[in-house]
Amino acid sequence: MSRAKDQTITETERALLATLMLRPGDCHKVDMRAEYFLTENHADIYTAIATLSSASRPADPVSVADYFEREGRNAMASLVYDIGNSGLLTPVPQAFAFRVMAAWRARKAREIGMTLVESTDDKAVDAAIANLMNLHAVEQNHEWDAKQAATAAFQALSVIHEAGGKLPGVTTGLSQVDVKLGGLHKGDMIVVGGRAAMGKTAFLMGMARAAAHAGNPVGIISGEQPVEQVTLRNFSAESRIDAMKFRNAGFDEAEWGKLFGAVETTSILPMWFLDRSAPTLAEVVRVARRWKHKHGIKALYVDYLQRIGGEGERKHEQVGFVAKGLKNLARDLDIPVVVLAQVSRAVEGRASQKPRMGDLSDSSEIEKEADQILMLFRPGYYDDAKPQDVAEIIVEKNRHGPTGTVDVSWHGGTMTFGDYTDLGWDQSA
């Protein structure tokens, strides 16, 4: 950045700081962070203004100067008086704040570019893309004092109260599971495990559809099935036509009408797919970041964890690498990431085939990184004498609440799950 541009930004920062001190009513209009400022002194002054304001104390030049004098920083106090007496005020602090932030982004982008030019690491391009996307992502504060943390937590509680107790998280589409989990929380990694044929993919897609129907844009990483098959599953679920009929398109006239309606409904859902048989973690992260930036996805669904390529010589090291990466992705994008995971076949040889958390294949790191772990189990699959239309969602780990089992309904014809109260619905309707 040229000296002239630096001077312009410096003057813009001084005018913004003077306005915040002399017109405190404008403070709430500005969304800023100290790191955006070009000079460290300006960053410190902004931090002092924000600290005093958050404590409901005056943040005028005298009060801010006194703040620094108490710390023995008399030179900073003199600078505060100089800025306050400069007469540099702006009637549009939001615009000035945007200029300061834009200049910061430009500086950071140049730093990222220089790092890329100087790097010899093959992963530098992916890292540079991720860092550049982060510059335009929603900014998050990572440092809090106790008062700020308490205020943020109380505000979150107030949002729930004002919504009449409605869950703030992304819905799973199953009301009792939502109650148990509190919905799918931002920044969480939710692992869904189960043996083959339990309906893991159906469960995952049901959650994704429910979120999309609720107006939440979602991303789906389909490493297990091609997108055509996944979409045909959606057609079956939406139309309530037996999935077997989609093999030969043997629909009667009434079913064709339902199918056309399902196609129309499905085609407008805010869903994006990555159809790759064995994507790498780097590819998943790159695509998810792009979806977040371009489409504003509110949740990511991954089928499945052990199919994603990770680093390490042994399988458990690769799985651990992927688990950590997906958890970091959830935090970075501030969205829930729901990922399917395989369960060891050793379950089949036990007296009870009901899976537990420790049955997850290469489970050690998965257990550590996951915020919630659900196990999918259909007793009727192993015992013909038991109901075939009942499934169990076993909550093995839950950082937000209790564990336990939730009974849900299983509709085998359409491979969909529903609330337990939906048992007995007319599949021919």
VOPAGU-2260 file (C-alpha; in pm, 1 decimal, decimal comma):
REM VOPAGU-2260
SITE   aa  ch    i         X         Y         Z
SITE  MET   A    0       0,0       0,0       0,0
SITE  SER   A    1     135,1     341,4     -95,2
SITE  ARG   A    2     217,5     609,1     158,1
SITE  ALA   A    3     -73,3     822,1      28,4
SITE  LYS   A    4    -320,8     536,1      77,4
SITE  ASP   A    5    -183,4     470,2     424,5
SITE  GLN   A    6    -237,0     835,3     510,1
SITE  THR   A    7    -594,0     825,3     380,7
SITE  ILE   A    8    -675,3     515,7     585,9
SITE  THR   A    9    -511,8     668,1     893,8
SITE  GLU   A   10    -729,9     979,7     860,6
SITE  THR   A   11   -1037,4     762,9     808,7
SITE  GLU   A   12    -956,0     569,0    1125,6
SITE  ARG   A   13    -906,8     891,4    1325,2
SITE  ALA   A   14   -1241,6    1028,5    1205,4
SITE  LEU   A   15   -1414,7     702,5    1296,1
SITE  LEU   A   16   -1260,9     694,4    1644,3
SITE  ALA   A   17   -1349,3    1060,9    1705,9
SITE  THR   A   18   -1708,7     994,0    1601,7
SITE  LEU   A   19   -1737,7     691,7    1829,9
SITE  MET   A   20   -1608,2     894,9    2125,5
SITE  LEU   A   21   -1805,3    1215,5    2063,9
SITE  ARG   A   22   -2127,7    1061,7    1932,3
SITE  PRO   A   23   -2170,0     743,1    2139,3
SITE  GLY   A   24   -2517,2     689,1    1994,3
SITE  ASP   A   25   -2347,4     589,3    1669,6
SITE  CYS   A   26   -2151,1     305,5    1828,7
SITE  HIS   A   27   -2425,0      47,0    1778,1
SITE  LYS   A   28   -2421,7     119,9    1402,8
SITE  VAL   A   29   -2062,9       5,4    1363,3
SITE  ASP   A   30   -1949,3    -357,6    1343,4
SITE  MET   A   31   -1573,4    -346,4    1392,9
SITE  ARG   A   32   -1281,3    -537,2    1534,7
SITE  ALA   A   33    -959,5    -388,6    1668,5
SITE  GLU   A   34    -744,4    -584,0    1424,0
SITE  TYR   A   35    -897,1    -396,8    1128,1
SITE  PHE   A   36    -708,2     -78,3    1218,9
SITE  LEU   A   37    -386,7       0,8    1037,0
SITE  THR   A   38    -198,6     124,3    1343,7
SITE  GLU   A   39    -169,4     -51,7    1676,3
SITE  ASN   A   40    -244,8     271,7    1863,0
SITE  HIS   A   41    -576,5     309,9    1683,3
SITE  ALA   A   42    -656,6     -52,8    1757,5
SITE  ASP   A   43    -589,1       4,9    2127,3
SITE  ILE   A   44    -811,2     312,6    2132,2
SITE  TYR   A   45   -1094,9     122,7    1968,9
SITE  THR   A   46   -1052,1    -157,5    2224,2
SITE  ALA   A   47   -1076,2      98,1    2506,7
SITE  ILE   A   48   -1393,6     250,0    2357,2
SITE  ALA   A   49   -1551,8     -93,7    2316,9
SITE  THR   A   50   -1451,8    -199,1    2670,0
SITE  LEU   A   51   -1599,3     112,1    2830,2
SITE  SER   A   52   -1916,4      95,4    2619,8
SITE  SER   A   53   -1975,6    -272,1    2702,6
SITE  ALA   A   54   -1955,6    -180,1    3071,4
SITE  SER   A   55   -2217,2      98,5    3015,5
SITE  ARG   A   56   -1956,5     361,5    3101,1
SITE  PRO   A   57   -1887,6     685,7    2909,7
SITE  ALA   A   58   -1643,4     650,6    2621,1
SITE  ASP   A   59   -1582,3    1019,2    2551,4
SITE  PRO   A   60   -1222,9    1144,6    2499,9
SITE  VAL   A   61   -1180,2    1234,5    2867,7
SITE  SER   A   62   -1296,3     888,9    2983,1
SITE  VAL   A   63   -1086,5     705,8    2723,6
SITE  ALA   A   64    -779,9     915,3    2808,3
SITE  ASP   A   65    -834,8     841,0    3176,9
SITE  TYR   A   66    -853,6     470,4    3086,2
SITE  PHE   A   67    -500,8     486,0    2945,5
SITE  GLU   A   68    -364,7     711,9    3221,7
SITE  ARG   A   69    -469,4     453,9    3480,3
SITE  GLU   A   70    -254,0     205,7    3286,6
SITE  GLY   A   71      37,4     449,3    3288,8
SITE  ARG   A   72      13,9     504,2    2911,2
SITE  ASN   A   73      22,7     882,6    2906,0
SITE  ALA   A   74     132,0     903,3    2543,8
SITE  MET   A   75    -184,5     714,6    2443,8
SITE  ALA   A   76    -393,6     952,7    2654,9
SITE  SER   A   77    -241,4    1247,5    2465,8
SITE  LEU   A   78    -322,9    1078,7    2134,0
SITE  VAL   A   79    -683,9    1032,0    2244,1
SITE  TYR   A   80    -715,8    1404,7    2323,1
SITE  ASP   A   81    -554,6    1487,3    1988,6
SITE  ILE   A   82    -805,4    1272,5    1798,0
SITE  GLY   A   83   -1098,7    1399,3    2001,1
SITE  ASN   A   84   -1006,3    1763,6    1940,7
SITE  SER   A   85    -928,6    1720,0    1570,6
SITE  GLY   A   86   -1282,8    1794,4    1459,1
SITE  LEU   A   87   -1269,0    1499,3    1220,3
SITE  LEU   A   88   -1622,7    1361,3    1252,9
SITE  THR   A   89   -1827,5    1166,7    1003,1
SITE  PRO   A   90   -2207,7    1154,3     970,6
SITE  VAL   A   91   -2174,9     803,2     821,6
SITE  PRO   A   92   -1962,5     596,4    1061,9
SITE  GLN   A   93   -2081,7     274,5     896,8
SITE  ALA   A   94   -1924,2     379,2     567,4
SITE  PHE   A   95   -1598,0     474,5     736,3
SITE  ALA   A   96   -1594,5     144,0     925,1
SITE  PHE   A   97   -1643,2     -38,8     595,7
SITE  ARG   A   98   -1345,3     146,8     443,5
SITE  VAL   A   99   -1125,9      50,6     736,9
SITE  MET   A  100   -1234,8    -313,5     710,4
SITE  ALA   A  101   -1186,6    -315,9     329,8
SITE  ALA   A  102    -834,0    -181,8     371,3
SITE  TRP   A  103    -760,8    -454,1     626,7
SITE  ARG   A  104    -888,0    -719,6     387,2
SITE  ALA   A  105    -667,3    -580,9     110,4
SITE  ARG   A  106    -362,7    -595,8     338,3
SITE  LYS   A  107    -441,3    -951,9     444,6
SITE  ALA   A  108    -501,0   -1059,0      83,1
SITE  ARG   A  109    -159,3    -928,3     -13,8
SITE  GLU   A  110      -3,7   -1116,6     278,0
SITE  ILE   A  111    -173,8   -1437,8     165,6
SITE  GLY   A  112     -56,4   -1380,2    -191,1
SITE  MET   A  113     303,8   -1324,2     -81,7
SITE  THR   A  114     291,6   -1638,1     132,3
SITE  LEU   A  115     169,5   -1836,1    -169,2
SITE  VAL   A  116     444,8   -1696,1    -393,2
SITE  GLU   A  117     713,8   -1782,9    -140,5
SITE  SER   A  118     580,2   -2128,8     -50,8
SITE  THR   A  119     697,3   -2456,7    -200,1
SITE  ASP   A  120     430,9   -2662,8     -23,1
SITE  ASP   A  121     184,1   -2845,1    -250,2
SITE  LYS   A  122     -94,6   -2763,3      -5,0
SITE  ALA   A  123     -27,2   -2388,5     -22,0
SITE  VAL   A  124    -292,1   -2326,7    -289,6
SITE  ASP   A  125    -571,2   -2486,8     -84,9
SITE  ALA   A  126    -457,1   -2297,3     224,8
SITE  ALA   A  127    -449,9   -1969,1      31,6
SITE  ILE   A  128    -800,3   -2026,2    -109,3
SITE  ALA   A  129    -933,0   -2106,5     238,8
SITE  ASN   A  130    -769,7   -1796,6     387,5
SITE  LEU   A  131    -899,7   -1571,6     110,2
SITE  MET   A  132   -1253,3   -1705,1     156,6
SITE  ASN   A  133   -1225,8   -1645,7     529,9
SITE  LEU   A  134   -1160,0   -1277,3     464,2
SITE  HIS   A  135   -1510,8   -1246,7     322,7
SITE  ALA   A  136   -1679,3   -1480,6     567,9
SITE  VAL   A  137   -1884,5   -1363,1     861,7
SITE  GLU   A  138   -1630,8   -1242,4    1115,4
SITE  GLN   A  139   -1629,0   -1413,1    1452,4
SITE  ASN   A  140   -1483,3   -1289,8    1775,4
SITE  HIS   A  141   -1246,1   -1543,5    1928,0
SITE  GLU   A  142   -1140,7   -1356,0    2242,7
SITE  TRP   A  143   -1388,7   -1286,5    2522,3
SITE  ASP   A  144   -1374,7   -1161,7    2876,5
SITE  ALA   A  145   -1616,6   -1302,5    3133,9
SITE  LYS   A  146   -1864,5   -1017,0    3096,2
SITE  GLN   A  147   -1874,2   -1046,8    2716,4
SITE  ALA   A  148   -1917,2   -1424,5    2739,8
SITE  ALA   A  149   -2203,0   -1389,2    2989,9
SITE  THR   A  150   -2371,8   -1127,3    2770,6
SITE  ALA   A  151   -2344,2   -1345,1    2460,0
SITE  ALA   A  152   -2480,3   -1649,8    2641,9
SITE  PHE   A  153   -2772,8   -1453,9    2784,4
SITE  GLN   A  154   -2853,2   -1310,5    2441,1
SITE  ALA   A  155   -2861,9   -1664,9    2299,7
SITE  LEU   A  156   -3099,8   -1765,0    2578,8
SITE  SER   A  157   -3315,9   -1460,6    2507,9
SITE  VAL   A  158   -3344,7   -1558,2    2141,9
SITE  ILE   A  159   -3481,5   -1899,5    2242,5
SITE  HIS   A  160   -3724,6   -1740,6    2489,9
SITE  GLU   A  161   -3850,2   -1484,2    2237,4
SITE  ALA   A  162   -3905,2   -1765,7    1987,4
SITE  GLY   A  163   -4141,4   -1929,9    2236,2
SITE  GLY   A  164   -3895,1   -2205,5    2316,8
SITE  LYS   A  165   -3850,4   -2300,9    1951,5
SITE  LEU   A  166   -3519,2   -2477,5    1898,2
SITE  PRO   A  167   -3256,9   -2246,5    1748,8
SITE  GLY   A  168   -3064,0   -2529,7    1583,4
SITE  VAL   A  169   -3117,6   -2683,2    1239,8
SITE  THR   A  170   -3396,0   -2942,7    1256,7
SITE  THR   A  171   -3335,4   -3313,6    1208,9
SITE  GLY   A  172   -3690,9   -3355,4    1080,7
SITE  LEU   A  173   -3773,2   -3579,1    1378,7
SITE  SER   A  174   -3939,7   -3389,0    1662,2
SITE  GLN   A  175   -3831,1   -3612,4    1951,7
SITE  VAL   A  176   -3474,7   -3629,6    1823,7
SITE  ASP   A  177   -3477,8   -3248,3    1801,6
SITE  VAL   A  178   -3590,7   -3232,3    2163,5
SITE  LYS   A  179   -3315,9   -3470,1    2274,7
SITE  LEU   A  180   -3040,0   -3292,7    2079,8
SITE  GLY   A  181   -3169,7   -2936,1    2085,4
SITE  GLY   A  182   -3151,5   -2943,3    1706,6
SITE  LEU   A  183   -2822,1   -2943,2    1520,3
SITE  HIS   A  184   -2596,9   -2676,2    1668,3
SITE  LYS   A  185   -2362,0   -2442,5    1486,3
SITE  GLY   A  186   -1999,8   -2551,2    1507,9
SITE  ASP   A  187   -2085,4   -2909,8    1605,3
SITE  MET   A  188   -1981,8   -3233,7    1440,4
SITE  ILE   A  189   -2259,8   -3490,5    1469,7
SITE  VAL   A  190   -2163,4   -3851,6    1394,6
SITE  VAL   A  191   -2429,0   -4106,6    1293,7
SITE  GLY   A  192   -2315,8   -4469,4    1313,0
SITE  GLY   A  193   -2481,6   -4795,5    1223,3
SITE  ARG   A  194   -2427,7   -5131,7    1060,5
SITE  ALA   A  195   -2494,6   -5190,9     692,7
SITE  ALA   A  196   -2865,1   -5191,4     592,4
SITE  MET   A  197   -2972,9   -4991,0     899,4
SITE  GLY   A  198   -3064,5   -4694,9     678,5
SITE  LYS   A  199   -2780,7   -4452,0     754,0
SITE  THR   A  200   -2794,0   -4280,9     414,8
SITE  ALA   A  201   -3173,4   -4260,3     435,0
SITE  PHE   A  202   -3145,5   -4104,0     780,5
SITE  LEU   A  203   -2887,3   -3852,7     660,9
SITE  MET   A  204   -3086,9   -3752,9     355,3
SITE  GLY   A  205   -3402,4   -3723,7     564,6
SITE  MET   A  206   -3227,1   -3473,5     789,1
SITE  ALA   A  207   -3094,1   -3281,5     490,2
SITE  ARG   A  208   -3437,8   -3265,2     326,8
SITE  ALA   A  209   -3601,9   -3150,5     649,1
SITE  ALA   A  210   -3345,0   -2873,0     690,4
SITE  ALA   A  211   -3388,1   -2765,1     328,7
SITE  HIS   A  212   -3769,4   -2768,7     356,3
SITE  ALA   A  213   -3731,2   -2543,9     662,4
SITE  GLY   A  214   -3549,1   -2290,7     443,7
SITE  ASN   A  215   -3190,5   -2380,9     535,5
SITE  PRO   A  216   -2949,3   -2412,0     242,0
SITE  VAL   A  217   -2754,2   -2737,5     285,1
SITE  GLY   A  218   -2453,8   -2909,2     130,1
SITE  ILE   A  219   -2428,2   -3285,3      78,0
SITE  ILE   A  220   -2105,9   -3479,1      24,5
SITE  SER   A  221   -2213,8   -3802,3    -144,8
SITE  GLY   A  222   -1917,8   -4037,4    -136,0
SITE  GLU   A  223   -2127,1   -4353,5    -110,0
SITE  GLN   A  224   -2389,8   -4312,2    -384,2
SITE  PRO   A  225   -2402,7   -4113,4    -710,6
SITE  VAL   A  226   -2620,5   -3804,9    -708,0
SITE  GLU   A  227   -2879,1   -3966,6    -937,4
SITE  GLN   A  228   -2948,5   -4239,9    -681,6
SITE  VAL   A  229   -2959,9   -3991,7    -396,6
SITE  THR   A  230   -3208,8   -3777,7    -586,1
SITE  LEU   A  231   -3425,3   -4077,7    -672,1
SITE  ARG   A  232   -3436,8   -4148,9    -297,9
SITE  ASN   A  233   -3562,6   -3793,6    -252,2
SITE  PHE   A  234   -3828,0   -3849,0    -518,8
SITE  SER   A  235   -3945,7   -4162,4    -336,7
SITE  ALA   A  236   -3958,4   -3986,6      -0,5
SITE  GLU   A  237   -4137,3   -3680,5    -134,8
SITE  SER   A  238   -4391,6   -3875,5    -340,3
SITE  ARG   A  239   -4428,9   -4164,8     -92,8
SITE  ILE   A  240   -4393,8   -4406,9    -381,1
SITE  ASP   A  241   -4219,6   -4735,4    -304,2
SITE  ALA   A  242   -3849,4   -4705,4    -392,4
SITE  MET   A  243   -3859,2   -5043,4    -569,3
SITE  LYS   A  244   -4075,6   -4893,2    -843,8
SITE  PHE   A  245   -3798,7   -4650,9    -934,9
SITE  ARG   A  246   -3590,4   -4941,5   -1067,6
SITE  ASN   A  247   -3812,4   -4995,8   -1370,9
SITE  ALA   A  248   -4026,5   -4679,0   -1362,9
SITE  GLY   A  249   -4335,2   -4899,3   -1329,2
SITE  PHE   A  250   -4570,1   -4625,7   -1209,5
SITE  ASP   A  251   -4944,9   -4615,9   -1255,4
SITE  GLU   A  252   -5120,9   -4297,4   -1365,3
SITE  ALA   A  253   -5177,7   -4167,7   -1012,1
SITE  GLU   A  254   -4815,2   -4232,7    -918,8
SITE  TRP   A  255   -4689,4   -4043,1   -1222,5
SITE  GLY   A  256   -4881,8   -3743,0   -1094,8
SITE  LYS   A  257   -4723,2   -3777,5    -751,8
SITE  LEU   A  258   -4380,9   -3818,5    -908,4
SITE  PHE   A  259   -4411,7   -3500,1   -1114,2
SITE  GLY   A  260   -4506,7   -3315,9    -796,0
SITE  ALA   A  261   -4206,6   -3462,6    -614,0
SITE  VAL   A  262   -3973,0   -3362,9    -896,9
SITE  GLU   A  263   -4101,9   -3007,2    -886,3
SITE  THR   A  264   -4073,8   -2989,2    -506,5
SITE  THR   A  265   -3727,9   -3144,7    -494,6
SITE  SER   A  266   -3584,6   -2932,2    -773,8
SITE  ILE   A  267   -3635,4   -2607,5    -582,5
SITE  LEU   A  268   -3488,0   -2721,9    -251,0
SITE  PRO   A  269   -3173,0   -2527,7    -150,5
SITE  MET   A  270   -2941,8   -2829,9    -173,8
SITE  TRP   A  271   -2595,0   -2864,7    -327,6
SITE  PHE   A  272   -2415,4   -3194,1    -390,8
SITE  LEU   A  273   -2058,1   -3311,0    -431,1
SITE  ASP   A  274   -2072,5   -3647,2    -610,2
SITE  ARG   A  275   -1727,0   -3803,2    -571,7
SITE  SER   A  276   -1662,5   -4164,7    -472,5
SITE  ALA   A  277   -1365,8   -4091,0    -245,9
SITE  PRO   A  278   -1312,4   -3716,1    -198,7
SITE  THR   A  279   -1013,0   -3594,7      -3,3
SITE  LEU   A  280   -1059,4   -3389,8     310,6
SITE  ALA   A  281    -900,9   -3092,7     130,4
SITE  GLU   A  282   -1163,9   -3118,2    -144,1
SITE  VAL   A  283   -1450,1   -3143,9     103,8
SITE  VAL   A  284   -1322,9   -2838,4     291,6
SITE  ARG   A  285   -1269,9   -2640,9     -28,2
SITE  VAL   A  286   -1616,8   -2718,4    -165,2
SITE  ALA   A  287   -1790,1   -2655,3     169,8
SITE  ARG   A  288   -1619,5   -2317,5     203,4
SITE  ARG   A  289   -1731,9   -2224,0    -147,5
SITE  TRP   A  290   -2090,1   -2329,9     -72,0
SITE  LYS   A  291   -2083,6   -2127,4     249,7
SITE  HIS   A  292   -1953,0   -1819,6      70,0
SITE  LYS   A  293   -2174,3   -1850,8    -239,0
SITE  HIS   A  294   -2493,5   -2012,8    -109,0
SITE  GLY   A  295   -2481,6   -1952,6     266,7
SITE  ILE   A  296   -2524,5   -2319,8     359,8
SITE  LYS   A  297   -2647,7   -2371,8     716,0
SITE  ALA   A  298   -2545,9   -2738,3     747,3
SITE  LEU   A  299   -2322,6   -2995,0     578,7
SITE  TYR   A  300   -2406,1   -3368,0     548,2
SITE  VAL   A  301   -2127,9   -3617,1     471,9
SITE  ASP   A  302   -2170,4   -3979,5     353,9
SITE  TYR   A  303   -1939,9   -4108,7     497,4
SITE  LEU   A  304   -1637,9   -4044,2     723,0
SITE  GLN   A  305   -1421,8   -4348,4     646,7
SITE  ARG   A  306   -1458,4   -4286,6     272,3
SITE  ILE   A  307   -1289,8   -3945,7     284,3
SITE  GLY   A  308    -919,7   -3944,9     208,6
SITE  GLY   A  309    -698,4   -3830,0     496,4
SITE  GLU   A  310    -334,3   -3826,0     594,4
SITE  GLY   A  311    -155,3   -4101,6     782,7
SITE  GLU   A  312      -0,2   -4440,8     720,3
SITE  ARG   A  313    -257,8   -4641,1     914,2
SITE  LYS   A  314    -634,8   -4634,8     870,3
SITE  HIS   A  315    -704,2   -4511,2    1223,4
SITE  GLU   A  316    -462,1   -4221,7    1166,1
SITE  GLN   A  317    -640,7   -4127,8     843,9
SITE  VAL   A  318    -981,6   -4146,8    1010,9
SITE  GLY   A  319    -856,8   -3935,5    1301,5
SITE  PHE   A  320    -719,5   -3676,3    1059,4
SITE  VAL   A  321   -1054,2   -3654,4     879,1
SITE  ALA   A  322   -1252,5   -3636,7    1205,0
SITE  LYS   A  323   -1041,5   -3345,9    1329,0
SITE  GLY   A  324   -1067,7   -3174,9     991,8
SITE  LEU   A  325   -1447,8   -3199,7     981,0
SITE  LYS   A  326   -1475,7   -3071,1    1336,9
SITE  ASN   A  327   -1252,7   -2774,3    1248,7
SITE  LEU   A  328   -1464,7   -2714,4     938,5
SITE  ALA   A  329   -1780,7   -2701,8    1151,1
SITE  ARG   A  330   -1618,8   -2442,2    1378,0
SITE  ASP   A  331   -1471,6   -2235,8    1095,3
SITE  LEU   A  332   -1795,1   -2218,7     893,4
SITE  ASP   A  333   -2010,9   -2196,0    1207,4
SITE  ILE   A  334   -2246,1   -2469,9    1085,6
SITE  PRO   A  335   -2330,7   -2823,8    1199,9
SITE  VAL   A  336   -2152,0   -3099,6    1009,2
SITE  VAL   A  337   -2336,7   -3432,6    1015,0
SITE  VAL   A  338   -2124,9   -3729,4     909,9
SITE  LEU   A  339   -2204,3   -4097,8     874,5
SITE  ALA   A  340   -1959,8   -4353,3    1012,9
SITE  GLN   A  341   -1917,2   -4727,6     982,3
SITE  VAL   A  342   -1970,7   -4962,6    1275,7
SITE  SER   A  343   -1749,3   -5267,2    1324,5
SITE  ARG   A  344   -1890,5   -5598,0    1203,6
SITE  ALA   A  345   -1798,1   -5745,6    1543,2
SITE  VAL   A  346   -2142,7   -5624,1    1653,1
SITE  GLU   A  347   -2299,1   -5902,7    1447,2
SITE  GLY   A  348   -2139,9   -6170,8    1665,5
SITE  ARG   A  349   -2272,3   -6040,1    1997,2
SITE  ALA   A  350   -2584,9   -6149,6    2178,8
SITE  SER   A  351   -2715,1   -5796,2    2137,2
SITE  GLN   A  352   -2644,8   -5635,7    1802,0
SITE  LYS   A  353   -2731,8   -5292,3    1935,6
SITE  PRO   A  354   -2427,4   -5073,0    1854,4
SITE  ARG   A  355   -2246,0   -4857,9    2108,2
SITE  MET   A  356   -2009,6   -4565,5    2067,3
SITE  GLY   A  357   -1702,5   -4785,8    2098,6
SITE  ASP   A  358   -1818,4   -4992,9    1800,4
SITE  LEU   A  359   -1737,4   -4714,0    1555,6
SITE  SER   A  360   -1464,7   -4830,4    1320,0
SITE  ASP   A  361   -1133,6   -4661,0    1412,4
SITE  SER   A  362   -1336,3   -4490,8    1682,8
SITE  SER   A  363   -1086,3   -4327,4    1919,0
SITE  GLU   A  364   -1051,1   -3990,2    1744,6
SITE  ILE   A  365   -1414,2   -3991,9    1632,2
SITE  GLU   A  366   -1526,9   -4018,7    1994,1
SITE  LYS   A  367   -1296,8   -3732,8    2095,7
SITE  GLU   A  368   -1392,1   -3492,4    1816,7
SITE  ALA   A  369   -1767,9   -3553,8    1791,9
SITE  ASP   A  370   -2003,6   -3329,3    1984,9
SITE  GLN   A  371   -2289,9   -3574,5    1944,0
SITE  ILE   A  372   -2284,9   -3941,8    1848,0
SITE  LEU   A  373   -2601,9   -4119,5    1736,0
SITE  MET   A  374   -2636,6   -4490,3    1667,7
SITE  LEU   A  375   -2899,2   -4620,6    1430,4
SITE  PHE   A  376   -3057,9   -4958,1    1509,4
SITE  ARG   A  377   -3355,9   -5149,5    1369,1
SITE  PRO   A  378   -3438,9   -5446,6    1596,8
SITE  GLY   A  379   -3667,9   -5599,8    1334,2
SITE  TYR   A  380   -3373,5   -5644,0    1097,8
SITE  TYR   A  381   -3225,5   -5903,7    1332,4
SITE  ASP   A  382   -3548,2   -6052,4    1473,0
SITE  ASP   A  383   -3852,0   -6113,0    1251,6
SITE  ALA   A  384   -4070,4   -6134,3    1561,1
SITE  LYS   A  385   -4007,7   -5768,0    1639,8
SITE  PRO   A  386   -4187,6   -5476,8    1466,6
SITE  GLN   A  387   -4039,2   -5402,5    1126,7
SITE  ASP   A  388   -4152,6   -5040,3    1127,3
SITE  VAL   A  389   -3967,4   -4926,0    1439,9
SITE  ALA   A  390   -3611,2   -4797,5    1464,0
SITE  GLU   A  391   -3405,3   -4667,7    1753,0
SITE  ILE   A  392   -3189,0   -4356,9    1754,4
SITE  ILE   A  393   -2942,1   -4417,8    2036,6
SITE  VAL   A  394   -2782,9   -4094,6    2157,9
SITE  GLU   A  395   -2447,1   -4217,0    2289,7
SITE  LYS   A  396   -2280,9   -3877,5    2333,9
SITE  ASN   A  397   -2442,8   -3536,8    2368,3
SITE  ARG   A  398   -2252,0   -3230,9    2481,2
SITE  HIS   A  399   -2573,5   -3028,3    2494,8
SITE  GLY   A  400   -2799,1   -3253,9    2694,0
SITE  PRO   A  401   -2895,8   -3608,0    2794,7
SITE  THR   A  402   -2818,4   -3933,3    2622,8
SITE  GLY   A  403   -3068,3   -4214,6    2572,5
SITE  THR   A  404   -3282,7   -4376,6    2306,0
SITE  VAL   A  405   -3551,4   -4222,5    2086,8
SITE  ASP   A  406   -3792,7   -4453,1    1905,1
SITE  VAL   A  407   -3876,7   -4347,6    1549,1
SITE  SER   A  408   -4073,0   -4504,1    1268,1
SITE  TRP   A  409   -3910,8   -4674,1     970,9
SITE  HIS   A  410   -4094,2   -4678,6     639,4
SITE  GLY   A  411   -3915,1   -4950,9     444,2
SITE  GLY   A  412   -4089,4   -4890,5     112,0
SITE  THR   A  413   -3963,8   -4536,6      78,3
SITE  MET   A  414   -3658,7   -4581,1     303,1
SITE  THR   A  415   -3757,2   -4291,3     528,2
SITE  PHE   A  416   -3771,4   -4228,0     900,4
SITE  GLY   A  417   -4048,0   -4041,6    1079,7
SITE  ASP   A  418   -4173,2   -3955,9    1425,0
SITE  TYR   A  419   -4290,9   -4254,1    1626,6
SITE  THR   A  420   -4643,6   -4111,7    1622,4
SITE  ASP   A  421   -4640,1   -4150,3    1241,7
SITE  LEU   A  422   -4650,8   -4529,8    1268,6
SITE  GLY   A  423   -4935,8   -4673,3    1071,8
SITE  TRP   A  424   -4949,0   -4403,0     804,0
SITE  ASP   A  425   -5103,4   -4523,5     481,4
SITE  GLN   A  426   -4814,7   -4584,1     240,0
SITE  SER   A  427   -5062,4   -4618,4     -46,9
SITE  ALA   A  428   -5208,2   -4272,1      13,2
